[in-house]
């Protein structure tokens, strides 16, 4: 009887994931634990990095059968619903929201409900800074193509990292290169978290102390009518010119209209709190689930991490350089540092502009001025996504 018990224990151990698991899966589990540490211990974008990291942990547990990439990434490009019902695990069903393009636009709805476009309306020229910061996306696309590792669609998905907008990167990648979703999403959110470390050296390198010391004039007040009309006008113009950007831009502006209208406070609070939080959990866990050992541990992933950093750095650099151009054209009235906020890492990039500006001139307050290009970057990254989808999809 005792020998039977011992044999049962031996069989249980020999048939467990500890023995039969792929060694690469354990590497991914360690990487997931490291990302969890960064989210909790260092507070690097914890709202999304924590669920992404735990999704990565779950998907790499041997024999857990929570996620099956073959159900989504296949030659036909279509989902077999019956096979999904028969074989699918929990993360497969959550991933449907990513695959069908549902989660990112809903995230944009919540972002719009929290965003004040007043600084952009008070200084419309800052829209150009948001546009300039998107140049890094297209230069990185070209660079990715030149490596010879990536197709045009994959290169476009990598380039969008330069927009510093996680939901946009996820939305574009699921359309152009779903097999690269894990590394691209992790790279995008990691670099967003590292904005305070990546941007200041670039900003200081490209500007003089005199330029960083510039104190900008106070922004004009923006009327309620302007704030209500803005989301309507932007939606009509952008979506008529670029229909593929409609899901992201439309939801962003709908959320903002909830906020500015003042007549749907309950809906506005739901969009920016309960709905946004629920979708963030589902999006993070399901995106993390795509980071399987087979898809993540390869040369392409290392290339994506390097190219993603280049995209982010180029976006920051072109924003600052366009800020310098505005500095000279306005006779020194524009502080070039606000150009770095043209990437859409809201509001972190604007805070970095404020911090670097105050280091040069303690009486300098650039935060509200930087928020203009910062929120312009949100619109710019969505438009850039629409351009990429129109050309490459």
C-alpha positions in Angstrom: 0.0 0.0 0.0 2.8 2.4 0.9 4.7 1.5 -2.2 1.6 2.4 -4.3 1.4 5.7 -2.6 5.1 6.4 -3.3 4.6 5.4 -7.0 1.7 7.7 -7.3 3.8 10.6 -5.9 6.6 9.8 -8.4 4.1 9.6 -11.3 2.6 13.0 -10.2 6.1 14.6 -10.1 7.3 13.0 -13.4 4.1 14.1 -15.2 4.2 17.7 -13.7 5.2 20.9 -15.4 8.4 21.0 -13.3 9.7 18.0 -15.2 8.1 18.1 -18.6 8.0 21.9 -19.0 10.0 23.6 -21.7 13.1 25.3 -20.1 12.3 28.5 -22.1 8.9 28.7 -20.4 10.8 29.0 -17.0 12.9 31.8 -18.5 9.7 33.6 -19.4 8.3 33.0 -15.9 11.4 34.6 -14.4 11.1 37.5 -16.9 7.4 37.9 -15.8 8.5 38.0 -12.2 11.0 40.7 -13.0 8.3 42.8 -14.7 6.1 42.3 -11.7 8.9 43.6 -9.5 9.3 46.7 -11.8 5.6 47.4 -11.6 5.3 47.0 -7.8 8.8 47.9 -6.5 9.7 50.6 -9.0 6.1 51.7 -9.9 6.9 51.6 -13.7 3.4 52.0 -15.4 1.9 49.6 -12.8 -1.7 49.9 -14.0 -0.8 48.0 -17.2 2.6 46.5 -16.6 1.3 44.4 -13.6 -1.6 42.7 -15.5 0.6 42.3 -18.5 3.4 40.6 -16.5 0.9 38.3 -14.7 -0.7 37.4 -18.0 2.8 36.5 -19.2 3.3 34.3 -16.1 0.0 32.5 -16.7 0.5 31.8 -20.3 4.0 30.3 -19.7 2.9 27.8 -17.0 3.5 24.4 -18.5 0.2 22.5 -19.3 -2.0 25.3 -17.8 -3.6 25.5 -21.3 -4.9 29.0 -20.7 -3.9 30.5 -24.0 -3.6 28.9 -27.5 -2.0 31.2 -30.0 -2.7 28.7 -32.8 -6.4 29.6 -32.5 -5.6 33.2 -33.5 -2.4 33.2 -35.5 -2.9 30.9 -38.4 -2.6 30.9 -42.2 -6.3 31.8 -42.8 -6.2 34.7 -40.3 -9.7 33.7 -39.2 -10.9 32.5 -35.8 -12.6 29.1 -35.8 -15.4 29.8 -33.3 -16.2 26.1 -32.7 -12.6 25.2 -32.1 -12.3 28.1 -29.7 -15.3 26.9 -27.7 -14.0 23.4 -27.6 -10.4 24.1 -26.9 -10.2 27.6 -25.6 -8.9 28.6 -22.2 -9.7 31.6 -20.1 -7.1 33.8 -21.7 -8.3 32.8 -25.2 -11.7 34.3 -24.5 -10.3 37.5 -22.9 -8.0 37.8 -25.9 -11.0 38.1 -28.2 -11.4 41.7 -27.1 -7.9 42.4 -28.4 -8.2 40.4 -31.6 -11.5 42.0 -32.5 -10.2 45.5 -31.7 -12.6 46.2 -28.9 -10.3 47.0 -25.9 -8.0 49.7 -27.3 -10.9 52.0 -28.5 -12.6 51.6 -25.1 -9.4 52.6 -23.4 -9.4 55.7 -25.6 -12.9 56.4 -24.5 -11.7 56.5 -20.9 -8.7 58.6 -21.8 -10.9 61.1 -23.6 -13.1 61.4 -20.5 -10.1 62.3 -18.4 -8.3 64.6 -20.9 -8.5 68.4 -20.9 -7.8 69.7 -24.4 -7.9 73.3 -23.1 -4.1 73.9 -23.3 -4.2 72.7 -26.9 -7.1 75.0 -27.8 -5.4 77.9 -26.0 -2.3 77.4 -28.1 -3.2 75.7 -31.4 0.4 75.9 -32.6 1.2 73.1 -30.1 -0.6 70.7 -32.4 2.4 71.0 -34.7 4.7 69.8 -31.9 2.5 66.8 -31.4 2.7 66.1 -35.1 6.5 66.5 -35.3 6.9 63.9 -32.5 5.3 61.3 -34.7 8.1 61.5 -37.2 10.0 58.9 -35.2 7.3 56.4 -36.0 7.9 56.5 -39.7 11.7 56.7 -39.5 11.7 53.6 -37.3 9.5 51.9 -39.8 12.1 52.5 -42.5 14.9 51.4 -40.1 13.0 48.2 -39.3 12.7 47.4 -43.0 16.4 48.1 -43.6 17.3 45.4 -41.0 15.8 42.8 -43.3 14.2 41.0 -40.3 10.7 42.4 -40.8 7.9 42.7 -43.3 6.4 46.1 -44.0 3.4 45.3 -41.8 5.7 44.2 -38.9 7.9 47.3 -39.4 4.7 49.5 -39.1 3.7 47.7 -35.9 7.2 48.3 -34.4 7.3 52.0 -35.5 4.1 52.8 -33.7 6.0 52.3 -30.4 7.5 55.8 -31.1 4.1 57.3 -30.4 4.4 56.3 -26.7 0.8 55.3 -26.6 0.2 51.7 -25.4 -3.4 51.2 -26.6 -2.5 52.5 -30.0 0.5 50.2 -30.3 -1.7 47.3 -29.3 -4.5 48.2 -31.7 -2.1 48.6 -34.7 -0.1 45.4 -33.8 -3.2 43.2 -33.6 -4.1 44.4 -37.1 -0.7 44.3 -38.8 1.4 41.7 -36.8 -0.5 39.9 -34.1 2.4 37.4 -33.5 4.5 40.3 -32.3 2.0 41.7 -29.9 3.7 40.5 -26.7 7.2 42.1 -27.3 5.8 45.3 -28.9 3.3 45.9 -26.0 6.0 45.2 -23.4 8.5 47.5 -25.2 5.9 50.2 -25.5 4.8 50.3 -21.9 8.4 49.8 -20.6 9.6 52.9 -22.6 6.5 54.9 -21.4 7.5 54.1 -17.9 11.1 55.2 -18.5 10.1 58.6 -19.9 11.8 60.4 -17.0 15.1 58.6 -17.7 15.0 58.6 -21.6 13.9 62.1 -22.4 16.0 64.5 -20.3 19.4 63.6 -21.8 17.9 64.1 -25.3 16.3 67.4 -24.4 19.4 68.8 -22.9 21.6 67.6 -25.8 19.4 69.4 -28.3 18.8 72.7 -26.5 21.0 75.5 -25.0 20.6 76.7 -21.4 19.2 80.0 -22.7 16.5 78.1 -24.6 15.6 76.0 -21.6 15.3 79.2 -19.5 12.5 80.7 -21.6 9.4 81.7 -19.7 6.3 81.4 -21.8 3.3 83.7 -21.6 0.2 82.6 -19.7 -2.3 80.7 -21.8 -5.6 82.4 -22.7 -8.9 81.2 -21.2 -10.8 78.7 -23.3 -14.6 78.9 -23.5 -17.0 76.1 -22.8 -18.3 76.3 -26.4 -14.8 75.7 -27.8 -14.3 72.7 -25.6 -17.6 71.2 -26.7 -17.1 71.9 -30.4 -13.5 70.6 -30.5 -14.3 66.8 -30.2 -17.1 67.1 -32.7 -15.0 69.0 -35.3 -11.9 66.7 -34.8 -14.0 63.6 -35.2 -15.6 64.8 -38.5 -12.4 66.1 -40.1 -10.0 63.3 -39.1 -12.5 60.4 -39.8 -13.5 61.9 -43.2 -9.8 62.1 -44.2 -8.7 58.9 -42.5 -11.5 56.5 -41.9 -9.2 53.8 -40.5 -8.5 56.1 -37.5 -12.2 56.4 -36.7 -12.3 53.7 -33.9 -9.5 55.4 -31.9 -10.2 59.0 -32.6 -14.0 58.6 -32.4 -13.9 56.9 -29.0 -11.3 59.4 -27.7 -13.5 62.4 -28.7 -16.7 60.8 -27.5 -15.1 60.4 -24.0 -14.0 64.0 -24.2 -17.5 65.2 -25.2 -18.8 63.3 -22.1 -16.5 65.3 -20.0 -17.0 68.8 -21.6 -20.7 68.6 -22.1 -21.4 68.7 -18.4 -24.8 66.8 -18.8 -23.7 63.2 -18.5 -21.6 63.2 -15.3 -22.6 59.6 -14.4 -21.5 58.3 -17.8 -18.3 60.4 -17.7 -17.3 59.0 -14.3 -18.1 55.5 -15.4 -15.9 55.9 -18.6 -12.9 57.3 -16.7 -13.2 55.0 -13.7 -15.1 51.6 -13.7 -15.1 51.0 -17.5 -11.4 52.1 -17.9 -10.3 50.0 -15.0 -12.1 46.8 -16.1 -10.8 47.1 -19.7 -7.3 47.8 -18.5 -7.3 44.5 -16.5 -8.7 42.5 -19.5 -6.3 44.2 -22.0 -3.2 43.8 -19.8 -3.7 40.1 -19.0 -4.7 39.1 -22.5 -1.8 41.0 -24.1 0.6 39.4 -21.6 -0.8 36.1 -22.6 0.7 36.5 -26.1 4.2 36.6 -24.7 4.8 32.9 -25.0 8.3 31.5 -25.0 8.1 30.7 -28.7 7.0 34.2 -29.7 9.2 36.1 -27.3 12.7 34.5 -27.0 14.1 35.2 -30.4 16.3 37.6 -32.4 13.3 39.6 -33.5 12.3 40.4 -30.0 15.7 41.9 -29.3 15.5 43.9 -32.5 12.0 45.2 -31.5 13.3 46.3 -28.1 16.2 48.2 -29.8 14.0 49.7 -32.5 11.4 50.7 -30.0 13.9 52.7 -28.0 15.1 54.3 -31.3 11.4 55.2 -32.2 10.8 56.8 -28.8 14.1 58.7 -28.8 13.5 60.0 -32.4 10.0 61.1 -31.5 11.3 63.1 -28.5 14.2 64.5 -30.6 12.0 65.7 -33.5 9.5 67.3 -31.0 12.3 69.2 -29.4 13.8 70.2 -32.8 10.5 71.5 -34.0 10.2 73.4 -30.7 13.6 75.0 -31.5 12.3 76.0 -34.9 9.2 77.7 -33.2 11.6 79.3 -30.7 13.5 81.1 -33.6 10.3 81.9 -35.6 8.6 83.5 -32.6 11.7 85.5 -31.5 12.3 83.3 -28.4 8.8 83.2 -27.1 8.5 79.3 -27.2 10.5 77.1 -24.9 11.7 74.2 -27.1 11.4 71.8 -24.1 7.6 71.6 -24.6 8.3 69.8 -27.9 9.4 66.7 -26.1 5.9 66.4 -24.7 4.6 65.7 -28.2 4.8 62.0 -27.5 1.5 60.9 -26.1 2.7 59.6 -22.7 0.2 61.8 -20.8 0.9 63.5 -18.5 4.3 62.1 -17.7 6.0 63.7 -20.7 4.6 67.1 -19.8 5.9 66.7 -16.3 9.4 65.9 -17.6 9.3 69.2 -19.7 8.3 71.0 -16.5 11.1 69.4 -14.5 13.9 70.1 -17.0 12.6 73.6 -17.5 12.7 74.3 -13.8 16.2 72.9 -13.5 17.3 75.6 -15.9 15.1 78.4 -14.4 13.4 77.8 -11.0 10.7 80.4 -11.9 9.7 78.5 -15.0 6.3 76.8 -15.1 5.9 74.9 -18.4 3.4 72.2 -17.3 0.3 73.7 -18.9 2.2 74.8 -22.0 3.6 71.2 -22.3 0.1 69.7 -21.9 -0.9 71.2 -25.3 1.6 69.1 -27.4 1.1 66.2 -25.0 -2.6 65.9 -25.7 -1.9 66.7 -29.3 0.4 63.7 -29.3 -2.5 61.5 -28.3 -4.4 62.6 -31.4 -1.3 62.5 -33.5 -0.5 58.9 -32.6 -4.1 57.8 -33.4 -3.8 59.6 -36.8 -0.4 57.9 -37.4 -2.0 54.6 -36.6 -4.7 55.3 -39.2 -2.1 56.1 -41.8 -0.2 52.9 -41.1 -3.3 50.8 -41.3 -4.4 52.5 -44.5 -1.1 51.8 -46.2 0.0 48.4 -44.7 -3.2 46.5 -43.8 
